[in-house]
């Protein structure tokens, strides 16, 4: 791309950039398990201290803020999920797990999924292919050693994908990714015009608690939306998904949502979802598996093992 004068970029080049990673066949099931009206996929990015470390910084106060997510945020989240009896997916940078492996055990013991979220919450868009591949493998292997389960899902830190990120997700046999935003519903990822067999469980900034609550000194951001307004946004997103019979996917962070004045958002959102009728609460891995298995053409994925199988 001509970064200084993008209008001078040749058509062949901008088309190649656009087609590098695209949304392929839609994977919106015609029905959800148990006759549910819609699916709810809750996720928690356990960045903890790596939110600071991944930026190459180690400010004591910021590290303590990340530690809060592990000490107080995760237990509060687990209490709410346990009380409602719903599963979730916890995307965890490997270093965040290595700092205190014991903290992962209650998550796994309650039946929740652990997904890959980088080595140290690094920015993949700044990495060469070899480095990114090494970190992705190390992350998956470290989480498997700590939890006894091989992660099948990948989420790029900050949703900053590099030119090779999705190719590596395919190559390393992940069943699904959850870093892209091309749809409200699941879809098959296509790279350079070739279907990959990898399911995308799409994210969106408006369905992320950090957008509304996260405070940063550099870059200087002081976003603050009242908790009631955030709940209203999330509730409206769910209600629309329920009315459409689709997927409601949500991203939260224990060091953001896990405060006394905010955890009620999760509690009441789950309660509201249940009040609407039959809803399938599932991990991202289970949603991806159901979406893939429910597609019209039941053939094996060309580039990855069956959803849920360890590569």
N, C-alpha and C positions, 0 to 999 in steps of 0.2 A: 504494500500500500504506500502511496505517496502521503506521508504523514503531514507534510507542510501544506500541500495543495491536493487534498483528496479528490477534487473534481478532475484532476489530471490522471487519476488511476485508470489504467486500461480495463475495459470491460471484462476481459478474460481473467484479470487479477481479482477484481472485486467479486466476480461470480465465484471464483475459487475460494475466496475467503468466506463468502456467505454459505457455500455448500460444504465447508469443512465439517461442520456439525449441524444437522438439521433434525427436525421432528419428522419421523416416518409414520408408519401406520398408527392410527389411534387405537388405544388399548382400553377403551371405556367398556367395561363389561355390561352386558344386557341385564345381568342380575348379580346381586351380591350374596354371599353365603347366608344361609338361614332365612332367606327372604327379606333381608334388610333393605331398607329404602336407600341408604347411602353408606359409604365407608368413611371412617375417621382415622387418620394416621397422625398421631401426635409424635413430635420429635423434640429432643433436648440436646443441644450442642454443649457438651461438657468441656468447654475451652479452659476454664479455670485459669491457672497461672499462665498457660500458653497464649492467652489473649495478649499478654504483654511480651512474653518471651519470643513469640513468633514474629514480632516486629523488631527483634534485635535489641530489646530494652529489658531492663530489670529494675524498674523503680519499685522501691519497697512497698509503697502504698498501693500501687497497682497490683503487685503480686498478692498482697493481703486481700484485695478486692476479689481476685480470682479464687483465692483460698476460701473465701466466704461461700462461693458456689458449691464447693465440695462439703464444707462443714455444716452449712445450714440449708443451702438451696436444694441440693439433691435429696436430703432426708425429707424436706417438706414436700417436694414433688412426689417422692415415693409414697409418702403417707396419703396424699390425695389419690394417686393412681390405685394404691392398694385398697383404700376405702371404697372406691367405685368399682374395683375389680376390672380395670382396663389396662391393656398392654401399651407399650410405647417403644420407641427406638432412641437410643442414646448414642449419638455420634461423638466419638472421643479421640482427641489427638493422643498419640501413643505416649508422649512425654507427660501429659496430664494424668494418664494412667500409671506410668512408672513412678511418679512422685508419691503416689499412695495406692498401690495395687489393691489394698484391702477395701478401699472405697468402691471398687467395682463389684465386689462380691454381692452386696445386697441387691444391686441392680439385676445381676444375672440370676440370683436366687429367686427373685420375684417373677422370672420368666420374660424379662424385657430383652430386647435385642441390642447388641453393641455393634456400631458401624464405624468404619474408618473415616477419620476426619483430619488426615495429615499426620506428620510426625511431631511437629512442634507448632502447628497452626501456621505453617509457612504459606507464602503467596505463590501458588503454582505458576502463575503467569510470568514469574521472574526466573524460572528454572529451565535448564536444558533438559533434554529428554532423559539422558542417562541418570542425572541427579533425581529427577522426579520419579523415575521408575524405582530407583533404589529406595527412596523414602517411602513410596507407596508399599513396597514389599516389606520393608522393615516395620512399618506401621501395622500392617495386617498380621505379620508374624508375632510382633510384641503383644498385640491385643489377644491373639489366640493363646499365647503362653499364659497370659494373666487370667483369662476367662475360661479357657478350655473349649472355646467355640471359635471356629474360623469365621470371621466377618464375611458376609456376602454382599454388603452394601457399601457404597462410597459416597462421601459428600466432600467437595472441595472446600477448604477453609476460605471463609469470606465469599464463597462462590466465585472466586477468582480462578478461572480455568486457564491453563496454558494451551498452546497449540497442540500438545500431545496428550493432554489429560484424558480425554475420552478414548483415544486409541489405546492408552495404557489400561484403562478400566476394562476395555474389551480383551486386550492381550492377557491380562492377569486373571481373567475368568470371573470377575465380579458379575453378579446377577442383575444388579440394578445400580443406577446412579441417582442422586438427589441433589443436583446443583444447578439445574437449568430451568428455564421459565417460559417455554414455548407453548404451554397449554395449562388448563386447569386440571386436566385428567392425564392419566398415564399415557405414554406413547413409546414406540420403539425408536431408539436413537439410530440415525443414519449418518455415516461418515463418508464424505467424498462420494456420495451417491450409493453407498453400499449399506444395506440393512445389517445391523450388528447382532441382533438377538438380545441386546441389553435394554432393559426397561428403564425409562426415566420416570421417577416419582417427583413431579415438578414442585419447585418452591416458588415463593414470591415475597418481595420485601414487605408488602402490606400484611402478610401473614407471618411476621417475625417480630417478636417483642422488642428486640434491640433497636429497631427503627424508632420506636416511640419513647424508650426509656434510657438508652445508653448515653452516658456522659463521656466525652473525650476531651483531653487537654490539647492533643496534637494529633490530627487536625482538630482545631477548636470547634467542638459541637456541643450544644447544650439542649438537645431535643427533650421536650417533656410534654407528654400528652397525659391528661388525667386518666387514671386506671379505668374509670367508668367509660370513657370514650374508647379506650383500647378494647375493652370487653364488647362494646357495641359493634366495633368493626369486625372483630372475630366472630361474634354471634351472627352478624349479617352474612358474612362469608359462609358460615356453616349453613344457615337457613337457605341460602341460594343453592348450595350443593345438595341439601336434602330435597328441596323442591325439584331439582333437576335429576335427582337420583344418581348423583355423581360422587366425587371424592372430595373430602375436606382434609387438607394437609396443613399442618401448623408447625412452626419452628419457634422454640423457646430456649432460653439459656438459664441454667440454675442460678447464675450470679446476676441475673436480671429479673426473672419472674419470681425468684425464691424469697423475696422479702415479705414481711408480715403484711404489708399494705397492698401486696400485689398477688400473692398466691391464691387469693379468693377468685381471681380471674379464671384460673385453671379449674378450680373446684366448680364454679357456677357454669362454666362453659360445658363441662362434661355433664353436669346435671341437666342443663338445658337441652343438650343433644339427646339425652335419654328421654326427656319429656316429649320430644317430637314424635317418637315412635320407634320402630325397629331400626337400629343403627349397628353396624359392624365396626367395632373398635379393633384395630389390628396394627401389628408392626409394619414398618415399611416393607420388610422382606415378604410378609404374607400378602400385602396388597399387590406388590410387584408380581408375586407368583400367581395370584388369582387373575390379575389382568392379563398376564401372558398366557396362562392356560385357557382363558376364556375367549381368546381371539378366534376369529372365524377359521383360520387355517391352522390346524393343529400339526405343525411340523416341529422338529427339534431346532433350537436356536443354532444358527450356523457357526457362531463364534464363541459360544459359552455353554457351560453345562446347564442341565435343567435347573430352574430356579429352586433355590433351597439346598442344592447339592453342593458340597464342598469341593472346589476345583482341586 
